[in-house]
Amino acid sequence: MLVAVAVAAGAVALVESHGGHGSGGSARAGADQKAVSGGHGVAGGSAAPGPARPSSETGHVSVAGGPAVTRSLEHGSMVVVIDEPSPGLFEEQNRSIAQGATVAVEELNTAGGLAGHIRIKLIRQRLDGLSATALEGRLRSEAAAVLILPCDTDSQLSLAAEASQYGVLMLAPCNPEASAGGRYATYWPVGTAATDEAAGFTSFMYTFGYRDVFAVTASGSRYVELLSSDFLSAAKARGIELDGSASISLTAPNYSELAQAIRAVHPRPSAIYTALPPPLVNRLASGLAAQGVHTIVLGSSAMDTPSTLASAGKAMENATFASYGFPRVSASARRFASDYRRQFRREPVGSFPGLGFETIRLLEGAVRKAGSAEPSAIQQALSGGLSLSGVALAERAYTSGGDHNPAGEVAISKIASGSFLPLQVTAP
């Protein structure tokens, strides 16, 4: 269902949305292990005694807690660890999420904290490659009640698999695999599932005439593989024709061969779809343009970052993508944007800062519903269903006994003159 309607090609108008994206730069995050709000890194922590296995049960779900977490809560502090993987393709997305979460924590703590006057202590760490045992030890040393997972899909899902072995409560801002909540009982996505993103995006495509596409995938990236698969399934269901496809190398792509394959399609496809994140999607568009292929690029939510704009150029003009949502128009949303600018001296461009902000708000909402900040109580509150009004992004709702994926809208944006232009909102 189309909630907002856009007009054609050159003059696209947003009929119903909640603000825009804007444009801007980015800055590097701080050290890989530091307290964002009154916390400490691993080097400054001390091992906390506790059971080796999960200490509480919610239905048939084992939820990690233990004496260290309980003591921390009794002293008015909930430790939330947010993973920021080593620099890589999703570095900017993860940094923006952490910054948005930082703003949410500051606002929440300033207002008195969670139920029971519990302040959140948000700690950034790099947890890449840790075994389940090492991860458990690291999180127990911090008395962590909650783990926020990264957007780097390879790290995100492997970390979720390790953390699920001892039942840590996990919040996943990005949602590339809709079935993950079925595998990991304490895994709760915040953003719209990639399957819903694909359904909403292909609905937009069909409505506005993008009914035949050439798909460009890449081996070696689980994110690209997952989102490409979801897109192709949704496109087929929507009646969008696949004119051809090609897989390119992430490290040494051959744009000449790719351009040849696209030019061989007659008639020429109306669009090229790729789930490549920036800067790879920028290089793809520029590489094809250099070979004389100027077909519009359609992409995924990974494009909703300042780096996509930084090297957009003419090749990326009118590139269109699905995202996790648009900023809202409200006093609370304006405060978020203002606090973000004050802390990080830049605009919250794209949906990832808002996604980090809404991750903390989901935690806050579950604690409020449960009347407790114990991980087992939060798990029970989420499992029983929860609706959350949007501040930085749109509303989302979790169904009692559902698959853990929130129901929400899919936002569509395009690049126009070096900025993100909101086009429409769809309900898949």
Summary of the structure (lengths in Angstrom):
residues: 428
radius of gyration: 21.3
end to end distance: 6.5
largest distance: 68.2
contacts: 1608
relative contact order: 0.17
helix: 38%
strand: 20%
